[in-house]
Structure formats: structure tokens, C-alpha cells
Amino acid sequence: MTKIGLISDTHSFLDDAVFDHFKNCDEIWHAGDFGNMELVEKLAAFKPLRGIYGNIDTNDIRAIYPEKLFFTCEKVNVFIQHIGGYPKRYAPGVKKDIIAHGSQLFISGHSHILKVMYDAEVNCLHMNPGAAGKQGWQKVRTLIRFSIEGIEIKDCEVIELG
């Protein structure tokens, strides 16, 4: 079983509570808009970090992290893209990529709106952890913690930072 801490849209602000909430996670996945390299380095020093760049990320972050990330965790095909939309309102090309790569889990950020919803049309779970940073209009900063065991995505928890 792999325990994942999912975060997005930190915009250069990393709440110390993230380290407590993710202490039992095996990996941290960041869905873009890190904000700066200092934040990237703090997360990467804490736990293995997977991520993609977001629209506000500068060239130093873009040199390390791709726009789209496809990988397998346990037996689940994962696709992460910052500006990705959500079921029935995907960004251009996202649905095609989900189908082409057989993605069973699609993660995006950007909207600052927490969503966990299943798309039966493409047999894929969509997650957006909302925004963990202070930049933006959201009133509550959020994270998601979940596990993958074999082909199962389970134990999904929404964490409110305030």
C-alpha cells in the first residue's frame, strides 16, 4: 500500500501543518503552482515528491517538473496536469490523454476548488486537492490524503488547513 499526500496551488506558501498531515505518507504529489524552489526543496527533503509545473511556476521549476506526468502507482495509471478541468469540463486534450494512457486517476489543480469525482464515461477518478497556499479567492486551504493498494484507490481524506 502506498499512502499519498496530495497538494496543489501553494503559491510559495507552505503551511507547517502540511508536514504533520503528511508525516505518514510515502509520497507527496504536487499538482502545480509550487511558487518557488525553496518550497519544492522543503517538500522534496521531507518525502519523495512527484509534481508538475503550473502556470505561475518559473523556468527553474519547469526545468525539473513536466507539464504532464504519466506514471503507475501500484497498479493504478495516474495522470497529473495542472490546468486539467474535471469530468464533463476537461481542458482541451485531457480526456484524449486519459483514454490514450488508460488513466484510472486524473489529478489537476489550478481552480483552487477541491473536487473528488468519478467519471464513468472514461472509468477514471478525478481529484483536485484545492489550494494549500494563501494566494487566491478560496476561504479554506485544503489537501487530500489517500492510499493506493493494488488497483484500489481508498481511504480518501480531505484536510482543511483553515
C-alpha positions in Angstrom: 0.0 0.0 0.0 1.2 3.5 -0.9 0.0 6.5 1.1 -0.1 9.7 -0.8 -0.3 13.3 0.3 -1.8 15.4 -2.5 -1.3 19.2 -2.6 -1.6 22.0 -5.1 -1.5 25.7 -5.6 0.8 26.5 -2.8 1.9 29.7 -4.5 5.1 30.0 -2.4 3.4 29.4 0.9 3.9 26.1 2.8 1.9 25.8 6.0 3.9 23.9 8.6 0.8 21.8 9.3 1.4 20.0 5.9 4.4 18.2 7.4 2.2 16.9 10.3 -0.7 15.9 8.0 1.7 14.1 5.5 4.0 12.5 8.1 2.7 9.0 7.5 2.6 9.4 3.7 5.0 7.5 1.5 5.0 10.2 -1.3 3.8 13.7 -1.9 2.2 14.6 -5.2 2.0 18.3 -6.1 -0.4 19.3 -8.9 1.3 22.6 -9.8 1.8 26.2 -8.9 4.6 25.5 -6.4 5.6 29.1 -6.5 9.3 28.9 -5.7 12.2 26.5 -5.5 12.5 26.9 -1.7 9.1 25.3 -1.3 10.0 22.5 -3.8 13.2 21.8 -1.8 11.3 21.6 1.5 8.8 19.1 0.2 11.4 17.0 -1.6 13.6 16.9 1.5 10.6 15.7 3.6 9.2 12.9 1.4 9.6 11.6 -2.2 8.0 14.3 -4.4 6.2 13.9 -7.7 4.9 17.0 -9.4 4.1 19.1 -12.4 4.6 22.8 -13.1 1.7 25.2 -13.0 1.0 28.4 -14.9 2.8 30.6 -12.3 5.9 28.4 -12.0 9.1 29.9 -13.3 11.7 28.3 -15.6 13.7 26.7 -12.7 10.7 24.7 -11.6 9.8 23.9 -15.3 13.3 22.6 -15.8 12.6 19.9 -13.2 8.9 19.2 -13.5 6.9 18.5 -16.7 3.6 20.0 -17.8 2.0 16.5 -17.8 3.0 13.5 -15.8 2.0 9.9 -16.5 3.1 7.1 -14.2 1.9 4.0 -12.4 1.5 3.8 -8.6 0.9 0.2 -7.5 -1.4 -0.9 -10.3 -3.1 2.4 -10.9 -2.3 4.5 -14.0 -2.0 8.1 -12.9 -2.1 11.4 -15.0 -1.4 14.8 -13.5 -1.8 18.1 -15.3 -2.2 21.5 -13.6 -4.9 23.0 -15.8 -7.0 20.0 -16.5 -10.6 20.7 -15.7 -12.8 18.0 -14.4 -15.3 15.4 -15.8 -17.6 16.9 -18.4 -15.5 20.1 -18.4 -12.0 18.8 -19.1 -9.4 21.2 -20.6 -8.6 20.6 -24.3 -6.9 17.3 -24.9 -7.2 16.0 -21.3 -9.9 13.5 -22.0 -8.0 12.2 -25.0 -4.9 11.8 -22.8 -6.9 10.0 -20.1 -8.1 7.5 -22.7 -4.8 7.1 -24.6 -2.9 6.4 -21.4 -5.6 4.3 -19.7 -5.5 6.6 -16.7 -7.5 5.5 -13.8 -6.7 8.5 -11.7 -6.6 12.1 -13.1 -5.3 14.8 -10.9 -5.4 18.6 -11.6 -5.1 21.8 -9.7 -5.4 25.4 -10.9 -9.1 26.1 -10.0 -8.5 26.2 -6.2 -11.7 24.2 -5.9 -11.5 20.9 -4.1 -13.1 18.1 -6.1 -13.2 14.3 -5.9 -15.5 12.8 -8.6 -15.7 9.7 -10.7 -16.0 9.9 -14.5 -17.9 6.7 -15.5 -17.5 7.6 -19.2 -13.7 7.1 -19.1 -13.6 4.9 -16.0 -11.3 7.4 -14.2 -11.4 9.1 -10.7 -10.7 12.8 -10.8 -9.1 14.6 -7.8 -8.3 18.3 -7.3 -6.9 19.0 -3.8 -8.0 22.6 -3.9 -5.4 25.2 -2.9 -3.0 24.9 0.0 -1.5 28.4 -0.4 -2.8 31.8 0.6 -3.0 33.2 -2.9 -6.4 33.3 -4.5 -10.1 33.6 -3.5 -10.6 30.4 -1.5 -11.5 30.8 2.1 -10.4 27.3 3.2 -7.0 25.9 2.3 -7.2 22.2 1.5 -5.2 19.0 1.0 -6.1 15.4 0.2 -4.6 12.3 1.7 -5.4 8.8 0.3 -4.0 5.4 -0.3 -3.5 3.1 -3.3 -3.4 -0.6 -2.8 -3.1 -2.6 -5.9 -5.9 -1.4 -8.2 -7.8 0.3 -5.3 -7.8 4.0 -4.6 -9.1 4.2 -1.0 -9.0 6.0 2.4 -9.5 9.4 0.9 -9.4 12.2 3.4 -10.0 15.9 2.9 -7.9 18.0 5.2 -8.8 21.7 5.9 -5.9 24.0 6.8 -8.1 26.9 7.6 
